């Protein structure tokens, strides 16, 4: 998956019934998460055991549903009181690699407006 820099990643915290496909997940994005499912952003979901992730996104003229199932181990799914967590694409990549989305030693993104 290659996405431009303006694509946002939204993680649905908690667990989702992985029998849900495009229609069920897109309804969750619109209804529960209250986000625009057609915006082209990535919406990530996990099962209770944290062994599977599904990512839903709209691509120009149709939905795409990407899935990764671990044969061994668990994803380090974040927990929070919020229902939705917005992260960057690199944090999603870390999550898919089995890492925490908060890497203390990672360089922080800077908002720079001038050059020395």
N, CA, C and O atoms as a MOPAC input file, in Angstrom:
PM7 MOZYME 1SCF
protein

 N      0.83800 1    -1.17500 1     0.00000 1
 C      0.00000 1     0.00000 1     0.00000 1
 C      0.88300 1     1.23800 1     0.00000 1
 O      1.75400 1     1.37800 1     0.85800 1
 N      0.67300 1     2.11500 1    -0.92900 1
 C      1.39400 1     3.38100 1    -0.99100 1
 C      0.36300 1     4.49400 1    -0.94200 1
 O     -0.57300 1     4.52300 1    -1.74100 1
 N      0.54000 1     5.41200 1     0.00300 1
 C     -0.41700 1     6.48200 1     0.17900 1
 C      0.31200 1     7.81600 1     0.24700 1
 O      1.46800 1     7.88200 1     0.66700 1
 N     -0.36500 1     8.87200 1    -0.16500 1
 C      0.21200 1    10.20400 1    -0.09700 1
 C      0.28600 1    10.65800 1     1.35700 1
 O     -0.29600 1    10.03500 1     2.24600 1
 N      0.99700 1    11.73100 1     1.58000 1
 C      1.20200 1    12.23200 1     2.93400 1
 C     -0.04800 1    12.73700 1     3.62100 1
 O     -0.07300 1    12.82100 1     4.84800 1
 N     -1.09600 1    13.07800 1     2.86900 1
 C     -2.29700 1    13.61700 1     3.50600 1
 C     -3.31600 1    12.55300 1     3.88900 1
 O     -4.40700 1    12.89300 1     4.34500 1
 N     -2.99700 1    11.29600 1     3.72000 1
 C     -3.89400 1    10.21300 1     4.13800 1
 C     -3.74700 1    10.01900 1     5.64100 1
 O     -2.64400 1     9.82100 1     6.15100 1
 N     -4.87400 1    10.07800 1     6.34200 1
 C     -4.87300 1     9.90100 1     7.78600 1
 C     -5.18500 1     8.44700 1     8.12000 1
 O     -5.78700 1     7.72700 1     7.32400 1
 N     -4.76700 1     8.03400 1     9.30100 1
 C     -5.00700 1     6.67800 1     9.78200 1
 C     -5.82300 1     6.77500 1    11.06500 1
 O     -5.43300 1     7.45700 1    12.01200 1
 N     -6.95100 1     6.08900 1    11.08300 1
 C     -7.80800 1     6.05600 1    12.26400 1
 C     -7.89100 1     4.62200 1    12.76100 1
 O     -8.23300 1     3.71000 1    12.00900 1
 N     -7.57300 1     4.43300 1    14.03800 1
 C     -7.62300 1     3.11900 1    14.65400 1
 C     -8.86800 1     3.04000 1    15.52000 1
 O     -9.05900 1     3.85700 1    16.42100 1
 N     -9.71200 1     2.06000 1    15.24700 1
 C    -10.89200 1     1.80900 1    16.07600 1
 C    -10.42500 1     1.03700 1    17.30100 1
 O    -10.07600 1    -0.13900 1    17.20400 1
 N    -10.41800 1     1.69200 1    18.44000 1
 C     -9.96600 1     1.05400 1    19.66300 1
 C    -11.04700 1     0.09100 1    20.14700 1
 O    -12.23000 1     0.27600 1    19.86100 1
 N    -10.64000 1    -0.90800 1    20.86100 1
 C    -11.57500 1    -1.96200 1    21.22200 1
 C    -11.49100 1    -3.06700 1    20.19000 1
 O    -10.55600 1    -3.10800 1    19.39100 1
 N    -12.46100 1    -3.96000 1    20.20300 1
 C    -12.40900 1    -5.07200 1    19.25600 1
 C    -13.63600 1    -5.06500 1    18.36500 1
 O    -14.68100 1    -4.51600 1    18.71300 1
 N    -13.48300 1    -5.69200 1    17.20400 1
 C    -14.52700 1    -5.73900 1    16.18600 1
 C    -14.70100 1    -7.19500 1    15.75200 1
 O    -13.73400 1    -7.95500 1    15.68700 1
 N    -15.92200 1    -7.56300 1    15.46100 1
 C    -16.22000 1    -8.88400 1    14.92400 1
 C    -15.61100 1    -8.96700 1    13.52300 1
 O    -16.05400 1    -8.25700 1    12.62100 1
 N    -14.62400 1    -9.80700 1    13.33000 1
 C    -13.90000 1    -9.88300 1    12.06200 1
 C    -14.70300 1   -10.56500 1    10.95800 1
 O    -14.21600 1   -10.70200 1     9.83500 1
 N    -15.91800 1   -10.98900 1    11.26100 1
 C    -16.79000 1   -11.46900 1    10.18900 1
 C    -17.34500 1   -10.30000 1     9.38500 1
 O    -17.87600 1   -10.48200 1     8.29000 1
 N    -17.21500 1    -9.10400 1     9.93900 1
 C    -17.67200 1    -7.90900 1     9.21800 1
 C    -16.80200 1    -7.70200 1     7.98700 1
 O    -15.58100 1    -7.85500 1     8.03200 1
 N    -17.45000 1    -7.35600 1     6.90600 1
 C    -16.73800 1    -7.06400 1     5.65900 1
 C    -16.90200 1    -5.56700 1     5.36700 1
 O    -17.09100 1    -4.77100 1     6.28600 1
 N    -16.83200 1    -5.19800 1     4.11900 1
 C    -16.85500 1    -3.79300 1     3.72400 1
 C    -18.09500 1    -3.07000 1     4.23600 1
 O    -17.97700 1    -1.99200 1     4.81900 1
 N    -19.27000 1    -3.63500 1     4.03300 1
 C    -20.49900 1    -2.95400 1     4.43300 1
 C    -20.56000 1    -2.73700 1     5.94100 1
 O    -20.88100 1    -1.63800 1     6.39500 1
 N    -20.26000 1    -3.75700 1     6.71100 1
 C    -20.30800 1    -3.63900 1     8.16600 1
 C    -19.27300 1    -2.67600 1     8.71600 1
 O    -19.57300 1    -1.88000 1     9.60600 1
 N    -18.05400 1    -2.74200 1     8.19200 1
 C    -16.99500 1    -1.85200 1     8.66400 1
 C    -17.24500 1    -0.40800 1     8.24000 1
 O    -17.00000 1     0.51500 1     9.01700 1
 N    -17.73000 1    -0.20400 1     7.01600 1
 C    -18.01600 1     1.16600 1     6.56900 1
 C    -19.15300 1     1.77100 1     7.38600 1
 O    -19.15300 1     2.97600 1     7.63600 1
 N    -20.11700 1     0.96100 1     7.80400 1
 C    -21.18100 1     1.44200 1     8.68300 1
 C    -20.61900 1     1.85500 1    10.03900 1
 O    -21.07200 1     2.83700 1    10.62700 1
 N    -19.64200 1     1.11500 1    10.53400 1
 C    -18.99600 1     1.48200 1    11.79800 1
 C    -18.25900 1     2.80700 1    11.68200 1
 O    -18.31100 1     3.63500 1    12.59200 1
 N    -17.57300 1     3.00600 1    10.56200 1
 C    -16.84300 1     4.26500 1    10.36200 1
 C    -17.81200 1     5.43600 1    10.37900 1
 O    -17.56900 1     6.43400 1    11.05700 1
 N    -18.89900 1     5.32300 1     9.64300 1
 C    -19.87600 1     6.41000 1     9.55900 1
 C    -20.66800 1     6.58300 1    10.85400 1
 O    -20.82500 1     7.69900 1    11.34900 1
 N    -21.16400 1     5.47100 1    11.39600 1
 C    -22.05500 1     5.54800 1    12.54200 1
 C    -21.36400 1     5.68000 1    13.87900 1
 O    -21.63900 1     6.62100 1    14.62400 1
 N    -20.47200 1     4.75900 1    14.19900 1
 C    -19.82800 1     4.72600 1    15.50500 1
 C    -18.66600 1     5.72800 1    15.57700 1
 O    -18.56600 1     6.50100 1    16.53000 1
 N    -17.79500 1     5.70900 1    14.57000 1
 C    -16.62500 1     6.59000 1    14.58400 1
 C    -16.97600 1     8.01200 1    14.14500 1
 O    -16.24000 1     8.95500 1    14.43700 1
 N    -18.09100 1     8.16000 1    13.45100 1
 C    -18.55900 1     9.45800 1    12.95100 1
 C    -17.52200 1    10.14500 1    12.06600 1
 O    -17.21700 1    11.32600 1    12.23200 1
 N    -16.99000 1     9.36900 1    11.12000 1
 C    -16.00500 1     9.87700 1    10.17300 1
 C    -16.49200 1     9.63500 1     8.75600 1
 O    -17.37700 1     8.81200 1     8.52500 1
 N    -15.90400 1    10.36200 1     7.80600 1
 C    -16.27200 1    10.24600 1     6.40100 1
 C    -15.54700 1     9.05400 1     5.78200 1
 O    -14.34100 1     9.11500 1     5.54200 1
 N    -16.26600 1     7.99400 1     5.52700 1
 C    -15.69000 1     6.76300 1     4.99800 1
 C    -15.17800 1     6.94600 1     3.56800 1
 O    -14.36200 1     6.15100 1     3.10200 1
 N    -15.64600 1     7.98600 1     2.86500 1
 C    -15.25300 1     8.22400 1     1.47800 1
 C    -14.08200 1     9.20000 1     1.34600 1
 O    -13.74100 1     9.59200 1     0.23000 1
 N    -13.46900 1     9.59300 1     2.44100 1
 C    -12.40200 1    10.59600 1     2.41800 1
 C    -11.06400 1    10.04500 1     1.91600 1
 O    -10.14300 1    10.81900 1     1.65400 1
 N    -10.94500 1     8.72900 1     1.77800 1
 C     -9.68800 1     8.13300 1     1.32100 1
 C     -8.72300 1     7.83300 1     2.44900 1
 O     -7.57600 1     7.46300 1     2.19800 1
 N     -9.16800 1     7.98700 1     3.69100 1
 C     -8.32100 1     7.69600 1     4.84000 1
 C     -8.36900 1     6.20200 1     5.17000 1
 O     -9.22600 1     5.47600 1     4.66700 1
 N     -7.45900 1     5.76100 1     6.00200 1
 C     -7.37700 1     4.35900 1     6.40900 1
 C     -8.06500 1     4.17500 1     7.75500 1
 O     -7.86000 1     4.95800 1     8.68300 1
 N     -8.88400 1     3.12900 1     7.84900 1
 C     -9.59600 1     2.82500 1     9.07300 1
 C     -9.21700 1     1.41100 1     9.49300 1
 O     -9.53000 1     0.44600 1     8.79600 1
 N     -8.54100 1     1.29000 1    10.63400 1
 C     -8.00600 1     0.00700 1    11.08500 1
 C     -8.84900 1    -0.56500 1    12.21600 1
 O     -9.29900 1     0.15500 1    13.10700 1
 N     -9.05100 1    -1.88400 1    12.15700 1
 C     -9.85500 1    -2.61700 1    13.12900 1
 C     -9.10300 1    -3.88300 1    13.54200 1
 O     -8.31900 1    -4.42800 1    12.76500 1
 N     -9.34700 1    -4.34500 1    14.76900 1
 C     -8.71600 1    -5.58000 1    15.23000 1
 C     -9.75000 1    -6.45700 1    15.93700 1
 O    -10.77400 1    -5.97400 1    16.41900 1
 N     -9.45500 1    -7.74900 1    15.98500 1
 C    -10.31500 1    -8.68100 1    16.71500 1
 C     -9.93700 1    -8.69000 1    18.20000 1
 O     -8.95500 1    -8.06300 1    18.59800 1
 N    -10.70000 1    -9.38600 1    18.99600 1
 C    -10.48800 1    -9.42400 1    20.44700 1
 C     -9.12700 1   -10.03000 1    20.80900 1
 O     -8.47000 1    -9.56400 1    21.73900 1
 N     -8.71000 1   -11.05100 1    20.08800 1
 C     -7.43200 1   -11.73200 1    20.39600 1
 C     -6.21400 1   -10.95300 1    19.90800 1
 O     -5.08000 1   -11.30000 1    20.23600 1
 N     -6.44900 1    -9.89500 1    19.12200 1
 C     -5.36700 1    -9.06200 1    18.55900 1
 C     -4.46100 1    -9.85400 1    17.62200 1
 O     -3.26100 1    -9.59600 1    17.52200 1
 N     -5.06000 1   -10.81500 1    16.94600 1
 C     -4.30400 1   -11.62100 1    15.99300 1
 C     -4.64200 1   -11.25900 1    14.54800 1
 O     -4.05800 1   -11.80600 1    13.61200 1
 N     -5.59200 1   -10.33100 1    14.37200 1
 C     -6.00900 1    -9.95700 1    13.02800 1
 C     -6.30200 1    -8.46300 1    12.96500 1
 O     -6.86800 1    -7.87900 1    13.88900 1
 N     -5.90000 1    -7.86300 1    11.84600 1
 C     -6.20000 1    -6.46000 1    11.57800 1
 C     -6.83300 1    -6.36900 1    10.19600 1
 O     -6.38000 1    -7.00800 1     9.24600 1
 N     -7.88500 1    -5.56800 1    10.10200 1
 C     -8.47200 1    -5.22300 1     8.81500 1
 C     -8.36400 1    -3.72200 1     8.64700 1
 O     -8.57800 1    -2.96100 1     9.59000 1
 N     -8.02600 1    -3.29900 1     7.42200 1
 C     -7.93100 1    -1.87900 1     7.10400 1
 C     -8.84600 1    -1.60900 1     5.92200 1
 O     -8.72700 1    -2.22700 1     4.86400 1
 N     -9.75800 1    -0.67400 1     6.12600 1
 C    -10.73500 1    -0.29100 1     5.11000 1
 C    -10.38200 1     1.08400 1     4.57100 1
 O    -10.02900 1     1.98100 1     5.33600 1
 N    -10.47600 1     1.25500 1     3.25600 1
 C    -10.30000 1     2.58800 1     2.67800 1
 C    -10.99700 1     2.68100 1     1.33200 1
 O    -11.21700 1     1.68100 1     0.64900 1
 N    -11.34000 1     3.91400 1     0.97100 1
 C    -11.99500 1     4.21700 1    -0.30000 1
 C    -10.91000 1     4.61200 1    -1.28600 1
 O    -10.07900 1     5.46600 1    -0.98000 1
 N    -10.90400 1     4.00600 1    -2.46000 1
 C     -9.90300 1     4.31300 1    -3.48200 1
 C    -10.60300 1     4.69600 1    -4.78200 1
 O    -10.94800 1     3.82500 1    -5.58000 1
 N    -10.81300 1     5.97500 1    -4.99600 1
 C    -11.37700 1     6.58000 1    -6.20900 1
 C    -12.78000 1     6.11300 1    -6.57200 1
 O    -13.69300 1     6.93400 1    -6.66400 1
 N    -12.97200 1     4.82400 1    -6.77900 1
 C    -14.27600 1     4.34900 1    -7.25500 1
 C    -14.75800 1     3.07700 1    -6.55500 1
 O    -15.65600 1     2.39100 1    -7.04400 1
 N    -14.16100 1     2.77700 1    -5.42200 1
 C    -14.58800 1     1.58900 1    -4.69800 1
 C    -13.82700 1     1.40200 1    -3.40200 1
 O    -12.78100 1     2.01400 1    -3.18700 1
 N    -14.36000 1     0.55600 1    -2.54700 1
 C    -13.71600 1     0.25900 1    -1.26900 1
 C    -12.64200 1    -0.80700 1    -1.44400 1
 O    -12.74400 1    -1.69000 1    -2.29700 1
 N    -11.62100 1    -0.70000 1    -0.62100 1
 C    -10.58200 1    -1.72200 1    -0.52100 1
 C    -10.56400 1    -2.20800 1     0.92100 1
 O    -10.71300 1    -1.42300 1     1.85700 1
 N    -10.38000 1    -3.49500 1     1.08200 1
 C    -10.30200 1    -4.08700 1     2.41200 1
 C     -9.04300 1    -4.93300 1     2.46300 1
 O     -8.91500 1    -5.92000 1     1.73900 1
 N     -8.12300 1    -4.54200 1     3.31700 1
 C     -6.84600 1    -5.22000 1     3.47900 1
 C     -6.87800 1    -5.93400 1     4.82200 1
 O     -7.40300 1    -5.39700 1     5.79700 1
 N     -6.31700 1    -7.14400 1     4.88000 1
 C     -6.35400 1    -7.93600 1     6.10600 1
 C     -5.00400 1    -8.58000 1     6.35400 1
 O     -4.34000 1    -9.04400 1     5.42600 1
 N     -4.60500 1    -8.60400 1     7.62100 1
 C     -3.41200 1    -9.34400 1     8.03000 1
 C     -3.78700 1   -10.18400 1     9.23900 1
 O     -4.32000 1    -9.67600 1    10.22600 1
 N     -3.50100 1   -11.47800 1     9.14800 1
 C     -3.76300 1   -12.40700 1    10.25000 1
 C     -2.43800 1   -13.01100 1    10.68200 1
 O     -1.70600 1   -13.57000 1     9.86400 1
 N     -2.13500 1   -12.90100 1    11.94900 1
 C     -0.91900 1   -13.49600 1    12.48700 1
 C     -1.14700 1   -14.97000 1    12.77700 1
 O     -2.17700 1   -15.34600 1    13.33600 1
 N     -0.20600 1   -15.78800 1    12.40600 1
 C     -0.27800 1   -17.21400 1    12.72000 1
 C      0.23400 1   -17.49100 1    14.12500 1
 O     -0.08600 1   -18.52000 1    14.72000 1
 N      1.04000 1   -16.55700 1    14.65400 1
 C      1.57500 1   -16.68900 1    16.00500 1
 C      1.81000 1   -15.27700 1    16.53000 1
 O      2.26900 1   -14.40600 1    15.79200 1
 N      1.49900 1   -15.05200 1    17.79100 1
 C      1.73400 1   -13.74700 1    18.39000 1
 C      0.50400 1   -12.85500 1    18.33100 1
 O     -0.55700 1   -13.25900 1    17.85700 1
 N      0.66900 1   -11.63600 1    18.82200 1
 C     -0.41100 1   -10.66400 1    18.91000 1
 C      0.07800 1    -9.29700 1    18.46500 1
 O      1.25000 1    -8.95500 1    18.62100 1
 N     -0.84900 1    -8.51900 1    17.90500 1
 C     -0.54600 1    -7.12300 1    17.60900 1
 C     -0.57500 1    -6.33500 1    18.91100 1
 O     -1.30800 1    -6.68400 1    19.83700 1
 N      0.20500 1    -5.29500 1    18.97900 1
 C      0.23300 1    -4.42500 1    20.16700 1
 C     -0.76800 1    -3.29500 1    19.96300 1
 O     -0.40500 1    -2.13600 1    19.76500 1
 N     -2.02100 1    -3.66900 1    20.01700 1
 C     -3.12300 1    -2.74200 1    19.76800 1
 C     -3.20000 1    -1.72700 1    20.89400 1
 O     -3.19000 1    -2.10900 1    22.06400 1
 N     -3.27700 1    -0.44500 1    20.56800 1
 C     -3.32500 1     0.56700 1    21.62800 1
 C     -4.64000 1     0.52100 1    22.40000 1
 O     -5.66300 1     0.07200 1    21.88300 1
 N     -4.59500 1     0.98800 1    23.63400 1
 C     -5.80900 1     1.08100 1    24.43200 1
 C     -5.96500 1     2.52200 1    24.90500 1
 O     -4.98300 1     3.22400 1    25.14200 1
 N     -7.20300 1     2.94000 1    25.03600 1
 C     -7.50600 1     4.30600 1    25.43400 1
 C     -8.97200 1     4.37300 1    25.82400 1
 O     -9.74900 1     3.46400 1    25.53200 1
 N     -9.33700 1     5.45000 1    26.47900 1
 C    -10.75200 1     5.67200 1    26.79200 1
 C    -11.51100 1     6.15100 1    25.57000 1
 O    -12.73900 1     6.06600 1    25.52400 1
 N    -10.79300 1     6.64900 1    24.58900 1
 C    -11.41100 1     7.12400 1    23.35200 1
 C    -11.83800 1     5.92700 1    22.50900 1
 O    -11.33900 1     4.81700 1    22.69300 1
 N    -12.76000 1     6.16000 1    21.58900 1
 C    -13.18700 1     5.09300 1    20.68400 1
 C    -12.32600 1     5.03000 1    19.43800 1
 O    -12.21400 1     3.98200 1    18.80300 1
 N    -11.70700 1     6.17400 1    19.08500 1
 C    -10.92300 1     6.26700 1    17.85800 1
 C     -9.61800 1     6.98400 1    18.17100 1
 O     -9.59200 1     7.94800 1    18.93700 1
 N     -8.55200 1     6.50900 1    17.57700 1
 C     -7.24200 1     7.12100 1    17.74000 1
 C     -6.69100 1     7.44000 1    16.35700 1
 O     -6.62100 1     6.56000 1    15.49900 1
 N     -6.29800 1     8.69400 1    16.13300 1
 C     -5.67900 1     9.06100 1    14.86300 1
 C     -4.16900 1     8.97900 1    15.02100 1
 O     -3.59400 1     9.56600 1    15.93800 1
 N     -3.53400 1     8.24200 1    14.11500 1
 C     -2.08200 1     8.08900 1    14.12900 1
 C     -1.54900 1     8.36200 1    12.72300 1
 O     -2.31600 1     8.52900 1    11.77600 1
 N     -0.23000 1     8.40400 1    12.60600 1
 C      0.38900 1     8.58600 1    11.30400 1
 C      0.62700 1     7.26100 1    10.60200 1
 O      0.43800 1     6.18900 1    11.17800 1
 N      1.04100 1     7.35500 1     9.35700 1
 C      1.29200 1     6.13600 1     8.58000 1
 C      2.46700 1     5.34400 1     9.13800 1
 O      2.47300 1     4.11500 1     9.06500 1
 N      3.45300 1     6.02800 1     9.68900 1
 C      4.59100 1     5.27100 1    10.23600 1
 C      4.17900 1     4.50700 1    11.48200 1
 O      4.67700 1     3.40900 1    11.72900 1
 N      3.25900 1     5.08700 1    12.28600 1
 C      2.76800 1     4.38200 1    13.46400 1
 C      1.96900 1     3.13900 1    13.05600 1
 O      2.04400 1     2.10100 1    13.71400 1
 N      1.20600 1     3.25600 1    11.97000 1
 C      0.49200 1     2.08000 1    11.45400 1
 C      1.49400 1     1.01600 1    11.00600 1
 O      1.29800 1    -0.17000 1    11.27300 1
 N      2.54400 1     1.42300 1    10.34000 1
 C      3.57900 1     0.46500 1     9.90700 1
 C      4.21200 1    -0.21700 1    11.11600 1
 O      4.44300 1    -1.42600 1    11.09200 1
 N      4.49000 1     0.53800 1    12.16000 1
 C      5.03700 1    -0.06200 1    13.38400 1
 C      4.07100 1    -1.08400 1    13.94700 1
 O      4.47500 1    -2.18500 1    14.32000 1
 N      2.79400 1    -0.72600 1    14.01200 1
 C      1.77500 1    -1.62900 1    14.53300 1
 C      1.74100 1    -2.93500 1    13.74500 1
 O      1.67600 1    -4.01700 1    14.32800 1
 N      1.78500 1    -2.82900 1    12.42600 1
 C      1.74700 1    -4.02000 1    11.57700 1
 C      3.00800 1    -4.87300 1    11.71400 1
 O      2.98300 1    -6.07200 1    11.44000 1
 N      4.11600 1    -4.24700 1    12.14200 1
 C      5.36800 1    -4.97900 1    12.35900 1
 C      5.45500 1    -5.58500 1    13.75800 1
 O      6.42200 1    -6.27600 1    14.07900 1
 N      4.44300 1    -5.32600 1    14.58900 1
 C      4.44200 1    -5.89900 1    15.93600 1
 C      4.99100 1    -4.97900 1    16.99400 1
 O      5.26700 1    -5.41300 1    18.11200 1
 N      5.15400 1    -3.71100 1    16.66000 1
 C      5.70100 1    -2.73900 1    17.61100 1
 C      4.59000 1    -1.88700 1    18.21400 1
 O      3.47300 1    -1.84600 1    17.69700 1
 N      4.90900 1    -1.21100 1    19.31000 1
 C      4.00000 1    -0.22900 1    19.89900 1
 C      3.91100 1     0.96600 1    18.95500 1
 O      4.86200 1     1.26300 1    18.23200 1
 N      2.77500 1     1.64600 1    18.96200 1
 C      2.66000 1     2.82300 1    18.09000 1
 C      3.38500 1     4.02900 1    18.67200 1
 O      3.63700 1     5.00000 1    17.96000 1
 N      3.72400 1     3.97900 1    19.96200 1
 C      4.48300 1     5.05400 1    20.59400 1
 C      5.91300 1     4.57500 1    20.82500 1
 O      6.21000 1     3.91500 1    21.82000 1
 N      6.78000 1     4.91600 1    19.89700 1
 C      8.18300 1     4.55000 1    20.01600 1
 C      8.93200 1     5.72400 1    20.64100 1
 O      9.11700 1     6.75800 1    19.99900 1
 N      9.35800 1     5.56700 1    21.87500 1
 C      9.98200 1     6.66300 1    22.61700 1
 C     11.25100 1     7.18100 1    21.94400 1
 O     11.55700 1     8.36900 1    22.04000 1
 N     11.98800 1     6.31300 1    21.26800 1
 C     13.25300 1     6.72900 1    20.66400 1
 C     13.10300 1     7.22700 1    19.22700 1
 O     14.09700 1     7.58800 1    18.59700 1
 N     11.88500 1     7.25100 1    18.70000 1
 C     11.66900 1     7.71800 1    17.32300 1
 C     11.77600 1     9.23600 1    17.26700 1
 O     11.43000 1     9.93300 1    18.22100 1
 N     12.25800 1     9.73500 1    16.13700 1
 C     12.30800 1    11.17800 1    15.94600 1
 C     10.89100 1    11.71700 1    15.83700 1
 O     10.04300 1    11.13800 1    15.15800 1
 N     10.64500 1    12.82300 1    16.50600 1
 C      9.33000 1    13.45700 1    16.43100 1
 C      9.22900 1    14.27000 1    15.15000 1
 O     10.22600 1    14.81100 1    14.67100 1
 N      8.02000 1    14.35500 1    14.59500 1
 C      7.79700 1    15.14100 1    13.39000 1
 C      7.83900 1    16.61500 1    13.74500 1
 O      7.22600 1    17.03900 1    14.72500 1
 N      8.55900 1    17.39700 1    12.95400 1
 C      8.68300 1    18.82700 1    13.17900 1
 C      7.86600 1    19.59500 1    12.15300 1
 O      7.73200 1    19.17300 1    11.00500 1
 N      7.32800 1    20.71700 1    12.57700 1
 C      6.64900 1    21.63000 1    11.66900 1
 C      7.58900 1    22.81500 1    11.45500 1
 O      7.59300 1    23.75800 1    12.24700 1
 N      8.37400 1    22.76900 1    10.40200 1
 C      9.38100 1    23.78300 1    10.13000 1
 C      8.87900 1    24.71900 1     9.04400 1
 O      8.33600 1    24.27300 1     8.03300 1
 N      9.05800 1    26.01400 1     9.25100 1
 C      8.55800 1    26.98700 1     8.26700 1
 C      9.66000 1    27.84100 1     7.65000 1
 O      9.37400 1    28.70700 1     6.82300 1
 N     10.93200 1    27.60800 1     8.04000 1
 C     12.02600 1    28.38900 1     7.48000 1
 C     13.31200 1    27.54200 1     7.46400 1
 O     13.41500 1    26.52500 1     8.14900 1
 N     14.27600 1    27.99200 1     6.66800 1
 C     15.56800 1    27.31900 1     6.57000 1
 C     16.64100 1    28.30500 1     7.00700 1
 O     16.57100 1    29.48800 1     6.67400 1
 N     17.62000 1    27.83000 1     7.74000 1
 C     18.72000 1    28.69700 1     8.19100 1
 C     19.62000 1    29.07300 1     7.04300 1
 O     20.59700 1    29.79600 1     7.23500 1

